[in-house]
Amino acid sequence: MFGFNRTVRQGKTVAFEYLRIVDEGDNVIVLIASPSGQETAQFRMREQTEREIVFENPLHDFPQRISYRLDDGGNLLGRIEGKIDGAERIVNFPMLKISCDGDDNAASQSSIF
């Protein structure tokens, strides 16, 4: 799987990230994150259920854990977790499912909170 995320402020992209989930075989699934201005990092899948997948890299600066959870409404919650200077930090990224059928009204809905 391939994903892309960008942060926009005042109409300009200020950060971006490419994400890939790769099956490396032998039940090893890896999330590869390539954020703007930083080195690429890999996170191994640690657990997977029907509605959630969790990746970890305890040696990474921040985050050390990345998860995605599907809620009952079909929306996805991305979450990054870890420690910065010994303090636990959690950042949630709620995502809304929107239509991609070319309808300008549907495409203009925001999925950023």
N, C-alpha and C positions, 0 to 999 in steps of 0.2 A: 504494500500500500504506500501511497505517496500523499503527503499533505503539505500545505503552505499556509503560513500565517503572517499577517502584517499588522503593525501598529500605525494608525494614522492619527496625526494631530494637526488641526487647522488645515485639513485637506492635503497634507504631505505625509508620505510614508517615512517614519522615523526609525523603524526597526522591522526586520523580517526574519523568518525562520523556515527552513525546509526540514521536513520530517519524513522518515521512511521506516516502515516496519518490514523486516526481512526475516524469512525463514531460512536459517543457516543449516538446517538438517539436525538429526539426532535430538529432536524436541527442543532445539535452541531457537528462540524467537528474540530478535533484537530490535529496539527502537533506536534509530540513528538520527540525532538532532544536529542541524547545522545552522546555528543562529548567526545573524549579522554581527560582525566584529568579534566573534569568538571562535575558538577551535571546535571542530566537530566532536561530539561525545556519543558514546554508546551506552545503552541501558538494557540489561537482560530482563526478559519476562520472568517474574517471580511467582505470579499467581494469575489464574484466569478462571472466571465463572461465566455463566450464561450472560450476565449483564455488566461485568467489570473485568478490566485487564490492568495489571500493575507491573511496571518496569522499575528496576533499581540499578544504581551504580553508586555504592557507598564511598567510592574514591573521588567522585565528582565534587567540585566546589559547591555549587547550588544549581539546580536541585539535585537531590540524591534519589528522589522517587517521583515517578510520573505515572498518573493513573487516568483512566477514562471509564466513566460509569454511565450506562444508559438508564434514564428514569422511566417511570410508567407511561409518561406522555410521549416517549420516543425522542426526547431531547438528550443531548450528551453533555456531561460535566467533565471537563478536563481539570486536572489538579496537579500542581507541582508542590513538593514538600521537601524539607530538609533543614539543615542548620546553617546559620550564618553567624560567625563569631560565637558559637556555642548556643545561640538562641534559635529555638524552633520557629520555622516560618512556613506558612501555607498560603498559596495563591490559587484561587478557583477561576476557571474559565468556562462559564456556562455558555452553551451553544444551542441555538434554536434551529429546528428543522424548518427550512423555508422552501418554497417552490423554486424550481430551476427551469420552468417551462418558457422563459422568455417574457413573462408578464412583468412589465416595468414596475407595477405596484408591489408585486411579491418580492422582486429583486431588491427593492429599496428598503425593505425591512431590515432593521439593525439586529445583528446577532451578538453585539458587544454590549456588556453592561457596565 
